């Protein structure tokens, strides 16, 4: 929450980026995939959480909503940080 507030205040103050925005380069695709795998690494917690649930049959719904929330937060923070 603090990161989002900091980025929002920086964007609203009219601060400009230090330089030009970097373009996406295909040579960095493996770096992107590595960062993506690191960001979503949590398999060590998935099975214990499923086993401790009262209704384990609803695990797919809970996991889907949690992943959607995480993707949205990561996207917003990454985009705002890139723009700021």
PASEBA-1860 file (N, C-alpha, C; in nm, 3 decimals):
! residues 84
1> XXXXXXXX> 0.084/-0.118/0.000/0.000/0.000/0.000/0.088/0.124/0.000 ~ 0.197/0.118/0.077/0.285/0.234/0.083/0.352/0.259/-0.052 ~ 0.387/0.152/-0.122/0.450/0.167/-0.253/0.353/0.231/-0.351 ~ 0.227/0.186/-0.349/0.128/0.245/-0.437/0.105/0.392/-0.405 ~ 0.102/0.427/-0.276/0.084/0.567/-0.237/0.202/0.652/-0.282 ~ 0.323/0.600/-0.267/0.442/0.673/-0.310/0.442/0.695/-0.461 ~ 0.409/0.589/-0.536/0.406/0.603/-0.681/0.297/0.698/-0.726 ~ 0.180/0.691/-0.662/0.071/0.781/-0.698/0.108/0.927/-0.669
9> XXXXXXXX> 0.173/0.952/-0.556/0.211/1.090/-0.524/0.317/1.142/-0.620 ~ 0.408/1.053/-0.661/0.512/1.096/-0.755/0.452/1.126/-0.892 ~ 0.357/1.042/-0.935/0.294/1.066/-1.064/0.207/1.191/-1.063 ~ 0.139/1.216/-0.951/0.051/1.332/-0.945/0.127/1.463/-0.929 ~ 0.252/1.457/-0.881/0.329/1.579/-0.862/0.390/1.631/-0.992 ~ 0.378/1.551/-1.098/0.431/1.596/-1.226/0.578/1.567/-1.243 ~ 0.635/1.484/-1.159/0.777/1.450/-1.172/0.799/1.376/-1.303 ~ 0.908/1.408/-1.368/0.936/1.346/-1.497/1.038/1.235/-1.480
17> XXXXXXXX> 1.035/1.143/-1.573/1.129/1.031/-1.570/1.271/1.082/-1.592 ~ 1.367/1.008/-1.544/1.508/1.047/-1.557/1.551/1.050/-1.702 ~ 1.507/0.953/-1.778/1.545/0.947/-1.919/1.429/0.893/-2.000 ~ 1.462/0.853/-2.122/1.359/0.796/-2.208/1.326/0.655/-2.160 ~ 1.206/0.611/-2.188/1.164/0.477/-2.152/1.235/0.376/-2.243 ~ 1.280/0.267/-2.183/1.348/0.164/-2.260/1.247/0.079/-2.335 ~ 1.280/0.042/-2.458/1.193/-0.043/-2.536/1.217/-0.189/-2.498 ~ 1.116/-0.270/-2.520/1.128/-0.413/-2.492/1.222/-0.475/-2.595
25> XXXXXXXX> 1.315/-0.555/-2.546/1.409/-0.624/-2.634/1.387/-0.774/-2.622 ~ 1.382/-0.841/-2.735/1.358/-0.985/-2.737/1.470/-1.059/-2.664 ~ 1.589/-1.005/-2.661/1.701/-1.073/-2.595/1.681/-1.082/-2.444 ~ 1.590/-1.003/-2.388/1.564/-1.005/-2.244/1.447/-1.094/-2.205 ~ 1.398/-1.176/-2.297/1.280/-1.258/-2.269/1.308/-1.360/-2.159 ~ 1.430/-1.415/-2.153/1.461/-1.514/-2.050/1.472/-1.450/-1.912 ~ 1.517/-1.327/-1.907/1.518/-1.252/-1.782/1.375/-1.229/-1.734 ~ 1.288/-1.196/-1.826/1.146/-1.179/-1.793/1.085/-1.307/-1.739
33> XXXXXXXX> 1.112/-1.418/-1.804/1.056/-1.547/-1.761/1.111/-1.585/-1.624 ~ 1.238/-1.561/-1.599/1.296/-1.589/-1.468/1.233/-1.506/-1.358 ~ 1.213/-1.379/-1.384/1.147/-1.292/-1.285/1.003/-1.336/-1.261 ~ 0.937/-1.377/-1.366/0.799/-1.424/-1.353/0.792/-1.550/-1.268 ~ 0.883/-1.643/-1.291/0.884/-1.767/-1.212/0.916/-1.738/-1.066 ~ 1.008/-1.647/-1.040/1.042/-1.610/-0.902/0.923/-1.543/-0.833 ~ 0.854/-1.456/-0.904/0.744/-1.381/-0.843/0.628/-1.472/-0.804 ~ 0.604/-1.576/-0.879/0.490/-1.663/-0.852/0.532/-1.792/-0.781
41> XXXXXXXX> 0.653/-1.800/-0.729/0.698/-1.921/-0.660/0.630/-1.929/-0.524 ~ 0.556/-2.032/-0.503/0.488/-2.051/-0.376/0.433/-2.191/-0.364 ~ 0.486/-2.283/-0.442/0.433/-2.419/-0.444/0.449/-2.487/-0.309 ~ 0.545/-2.445/-0.229/0.564/-2.502/-0.096/0.449/-2.470/-0.001 ~ 0.368/-2.372/-0.036/0.255/-2.335/0.048/0.121/-2.384/-0.006 ~ 0.117/-2.422/-0.132/-0.011/-2.457/-0.194/-0.072/-2.581/-0.131 ~ 0.003/-2.689/-0.121/-0.051/-2.814/-0.067/-0.090/-2.804/0.080 ~ -0.008/-2.745/0.168/-0.051/-2.731/0.307/-0.177/-2.645/0.323
49> XXXXXXXX> -0.190/-2.541/0.242/-0.309/-2.457/0.251/-0.432/-2.537/0.205 ~ -0.417/-2.613/0.098/-0.529/-2.694/0.049/-0.570/-2.798/0.153 ~ -0.473/-2.861/0.217/-0.502/-2.964/0.317/-0.566/-2.906/0.442 ~ -0.539/-2.781/0.474/-0.594/-2.721/0.597/-0.728/-2.651/0.574 ~ -0.774/-2.649/0.449/-0.902/-2.583/0.421/-1.019/-2.665/0.472 ~ -1.125/-2.595/0.511/-1.246/-2.662/0.556/-1.316/-2.731/0.439 ~ -1.316/-2.665/0.323/-1.374/-2.721/0.200/-1.267/-2.728/0.091 ~ -1.184/-2.833/0.090/-1.076/-2.839/-0.009/-1.125/-2.843/-0.154
57> XXXXXXXX> -1.249/-2.878/-0.176/-1.300/-2.882/-0.312/-1.315/-2.743/-0.373 ~ -1.315/-2.639/-0.291/-1.323/-2.500/-0.340/-1.184/-2.438/-0.357 ~ -1.080/-2.519/-0.348/-0.943/-2.465/-0.355/-0.916/-2.398/-0.489 ~ -0.966/-2.454/-0.597/-0.943/-2.394/-0.729/-0.999/-2.254/-0.740 ~ -1.114/-2.231/-0.682/-1.175/-2.097/-0.685/-1.092/-1.999/-0.603 ~ -1.052/-2.043/-0.486/-0.971/-1.956/-0.399/-0.836/-1.925/-0.464 ~ -0.774/-2.026/-0.520/-0.644/-2.006/-0.587/-0.658/-1.912/-0.707 ~ -0.763/-1.929/-0.784/-0.784/-1.842/-0.900/-0.803/-1.697/-0.861
65> XXXXXXXX> -0.882/-1.672/-0.757/-0.903/-1.534/-0.711/-0.774/-1.474/-0.654 ~ -0.700/-1.555/-0.580/-0.574/-1.506/-0.523/-0.473/-1.473/-0.633 ~ -0.462/-1.559/-0.733/-0.368/-1.533/-0.842/-0.409/-1.411/-0.923 ~ -0.539/-1.394/-0.947/-0.585/-1.276/-1.019/-0.552/-1.148/-0.942 ~ -0.572/-1.151/-0.810/-0.538/-1.035/-0.728/-0.389/-1.005/-0.733 ~ -0.307/-1.107/-0.724/-0.162/-1.089/-0.728/-0.118/-1.033/-0.863 ~ -0.173/-1.085/-0.971/-0.138/-1.037/-1.105/-0.174/-0.889/-1.120 ~ -0.291/-0.851/-1.072/-0.334/-0.711/-1.083/-0.242/-0.620/-1.002
73> XXXXXXXX> -0.210/-0.660/-0.879/-0.121/-0.578/-0.794/0.017/-0.566/-0.856 ~ 0.074/-0.679/-0.904/0.206/-0.675/-0.967/0.203/-0.587/-1.092 ~ 0.097/-0.597/-1.170/0.087/-0.516/-1.291/0.080/-0.368/-1.259 ~ -0.003/-0.331/-1.159/-0.016/-0.190/-1.123/0.115/-0.133/-1.068 ~ 0.178/-0.206/-0.977/0.303/-0.157/-0.919/0.412/-0.148/-1.026 ~ 0.421/-0.249/-1.111/0.522/-0.246/-1.217/0.498/-0.135/-1.315 ~ 0.374/-0.115/-1.354/0.342/-0.008/-1.451/0.366/0.129/-1.390 ~ 0.316/0.151/-1.271/0.336/0.281/-1.207/0.484/0.308/-1.179
81> XXXX> 0.557/0.206/-1.138/0.700/0.223/-1.116/0.775/0.254/-1.244 ~ 0.734/0.194/-1.353/0.797/0.218/-1.483/0.768/0.359/-1.532 ~ 0.647/0.404/-1.511/0.608/0.538/-1.556/0.671/0.646/-1.467 ~ 0.680/0.618/-1.338/0.735/0.718/-1.246/0.883/0.733/-1.274
END
